[in-house]
Amino acid sequence: LLRNHNHNNNNHNNNNVDDEKKNAVVVESVLCVPISAAAAADLRYAAWEYQTQQLATQWATEAGFTVGYIHLRSMSGPEDMDAFVKGFFPNYHQQAIILDVRHNLGGNIDSWILDILQRQAWQYFQGRATNIRNGGLGWDQQYAFRGHLVVLVDEKTSSDGEGLSRGISELGLGRLVGTRTWGGGIWLSSDNTLVDGGIATAPEIGTYNNNNNKKNFGNWGMGIEQTGITPDVVVDNNPRTCFDSQTDEQLRRAIDVLRDWLKTEPVVLPPPPGPKPNHSLHPNVEQCSSRRN
């Protein structure tokens, strides 16, 4: 690394400094450690996640509501569970959450996420000095999300990412925005190992529910297998316009959906019912007690 040590000096008393020393170039050793192509791709992906989260927060603020953003790369275990925990629990009290499962590779944690998303607030706590607005205990069930949920999907949302999306839709937990998903809704196991350490997989476990006629999914596959999920709001990210404008049309539409949703169904904290009842002893009770004495 070549570094020029020529600094501007406003002190006119240094006229005797030799010009060659002022313009000296110092050679410094810098150790560069190369990374793999996979590690470089992971860094770029992480940068995209962070930028998308920042963009979601910015656009929601401009639209006048609060939002939490969660991106799940897959549904495959501890790392993806950590990603959901880090994104959900600090934001469960927001007016809206965007759950981004675009590019999701699948896995098997949909039921765990759906269990958390189905929690409902059925009672609220208020102490003498604290309440749900100033840092009090909040509500029960703890960490129940009371706001509106939008799920972002695209053509690379696959397997259990699709299962989670369909579950959110079927259970009435949120709305789907994006493009039609990959289309893999028949489950597999990982016990078909071969003598050379490989694995042979084949479709094994079909899915259905009792809402097939209502949703017109047919008898098997929940409208996922070989068809993919068509979201409630279809919008594609045009590669050229997204590159030129550095924007995300699917994320922008999710913000618009949430803004309009909040206008028709505001998410507000319930006020306390009024003064607390007086449960002190009735005066007649106290008089009777004194007379007996």
N, C-alpha and C positions, 0 to 999 in steps of 0.2 A: 504494500500500500504506500503510494507516494503522497506526501502531505506537504503543502507549501506553508511555511511558517511566516509568510509575509503579513504582518498585522499593520493596520493603519494606526499611526501614532500622532495625536494632535499636539504633542509637546514639542514646540519649536526649538527647545534647547538640546534636542538629540541630533543635531545636524552632523555630528562627528561619527554617527553609526555607519559602519561600512555597508555600502549597497549590496555587496555580495552576501554578507551575513543576513541582511534583511530578506533577501530573496532565496535563502537556502532551502533546499528540498530535503526533507528527512525521510528516510526509508524505515518503515515500521513493519514488523512481522505480524501477520494476522492468520490465525488458524481457522480454516474453513472445513466443516464436517458435512459431507454430502448426506442427503437423506434419500430414502427409496422413493420410487414413483408412487407407491401406495401411501407413504407418509405425506408426501407433497399433496396428493389428492385429498387426504384427510384434512390437512390444514386449509385447503381451499373450501372444502365442504363446511368446516367449522366457521370459516369467515362468512360464508353465505348464510348459515344459520344465525349468526350474530347480527348481520346486516338486516336480515328479514325481521328479526325480533325488534330491532331498533326502528325499522320502517313501520311495523305494525303499531308500535307505541306512538310514534309520531302522527300517523294518520288518524288513529283513534282519538288522540288528544285534539287534533284539528277538528274532528267530527263531534267532539263534546262528550266523550265517554271514556271509561277506563277499560283496559283490556290486558289479559295475560296471553302470552304466546308460548306454545309448546310444539317442538318438532321431534318426531320419533323416526329415527333412521330405520329401525326394524322393531320386531316384537320378540326378541330372542333371549332375553334374560336380564341379568343384573345391570348392564350398562343402559339398556333401554328403560328399565324400571327406574334407575337413577334419573334419567332424562325426564321422565314423567314427574317424578317426585320434585325435582328441582324447578320444573316449570309450573306445576299445579299448586302445590301447597303455599308458596308465597303469594299466589294470585287467586286463591279460591274465593276471596271476598270482592273481586272485581266485578264490574257490570257484565263483562263478556270475556270469553276465552276462545281463542283460535287454536284448534288442534290440527297441526299440519302433518299429514301422513303421506305427502307426496314423496315418491321414490322409496316408499317403505317396502322392505324386503320380506316382511312377514315374520312369523314366529309362533308364539303361543301364550301371550299374556293378555289377550282381549278381555277375558272374564274378570281378571284382577282390576283392570282399568274401568270396566263397566260397573263393577261393584262400587268403586269410589264415586263415579259420576252419578250413581243412583241415590246417593245419600240425600236426605231432605231435611231442611230446617223446620222443626215442628214446635220448638219452644226457644225463647230468648232469655238471656240472663241480664239482670240489672242489680248492681249492688248499691250501697249508700252513696258512693262517690264515682263509681264506674258503670259504664253501660256499653252497648254495642257500637256506639259512635266515638267513644274516647279511649278505646283500648281495653275494654272489659272482656269478660269471658267469651262473648259472642253468642253462639247458638248451639243447639243440640238437634241433630247429630253434628258432632264436631267436624269441621272442615267440609261441611256440605256446601256445594256450589249452588248459589241462588240465581245466577245470571243466565245469559243466553250463550249457547255453544254453536260454533260453526266449525265444520271439519273440512279441510282442504284435501282434495284427492286429485290424482292425475293418472295417466296411462301406465305409470310405473308403480302405482299403489297395488300391492300384490298380497295374496294369501291372507294371513291373519290381519294385515292392514285393512284388507277388504272386509274381513269378518268383524273387526272393530267398527268400521264405518257403517256396515249394515246393522250391527247391534245398536248403535247410537240412533240410527234412523228408525228401526223397529220399535225401540223402547221410548221413542218420543223425546230423546234427550237433546237433539240438536238438528241442524240442517247441513247438507252436504253441498259444497261448492267446488267446481273444477271441471275435469273431463272424465269420460268413462274409464273405469279402472281395468286392470290387467285381465281378470277373469279366472281366478283359481279358487274354487270354493269347496273342493273335495279334499278331505284331510288325509294326511299320510302319517306313518310312524317311522321311527329310525332304527328298527330292530332287524331290518333285512340285510344284515351284514354278510359279506362274502369272505372266503378264505384268504384273499389277498389284501384284506383291509378295506376294500371298497364297500359300496352299498348299492343295492338295487331297490328303487322305489316304484310304486305303482299306486294309482288312486285306490283308497281303501275304505274311507268312512264318509258316507254322504250326510247331508244335513237337510232338515226341513223344519217347519213349525206349523202352528194351527192357524196362521194368518195367510196361508197361500192363496186362498180364493180372494181375500180382501185385497192383497197386494199384487195379485196376478203373477206370482212367481212360478207357478207350475208346481209339480209335486216334489221336485228335488232341486237342491243347489242354492236356494234362497236368492235366485236372480244374480248369482255370482259366477258359477262355473260356466266357462265358455262364452259368457255374455258380458261380464263385468258389470259394475254398478254404475248406473246413470245418475249423476247427482241431481239434487233439487234445482240447482242453478248451474247451467252449463256455460263455462267460459274457459277459453284456451289462452295460454301464454304464447303469443306469436314470437318466435325466436328472434326475428329481425328487429321488430319494434321494441322488444324487451331489452335487446342489446344496445340499440341506439339510445333509448331513453332511460336505461338503467332502472326500469320499473318492474312491477309484478302485477299483471292485470288480475290474476286470480286472488291475490291478497287484497288488492284494491276493491274487488267485488265483495269479498268477505266483509270488509269494513263497511261497505255500503249496505249490505244485507243487515248487519248488526245495528247500524245507525237507524235504519227504517224499523227494524224489529223493536228497538228500544223506544221509538216514538209511540208505537201502538201498545207495547207491553213494557212500561217502565220497570226498572229494577230499583225498588226503594226499600229502605229499612223501616219496619213497622214501628210506629210510635208507641210508647207505653200507654196503657189503658187509662191512666189518670192517677189521682191520689190513691195510696194504698189504704186498704180498709183498716179500721180501728178494731183491733182484737183485744183491747184491754178489758179487764173485768167490769161488768156493769156495776154502777154505784149501789144498787140494791143488794148485790151479792156481798160487797164489802160491809154494808151495814148489818146484814144477817150474821156475818162472821164475828163482828165486834160485839153484838148482843149475846151471842153464845158464850163469849169470854166473860 
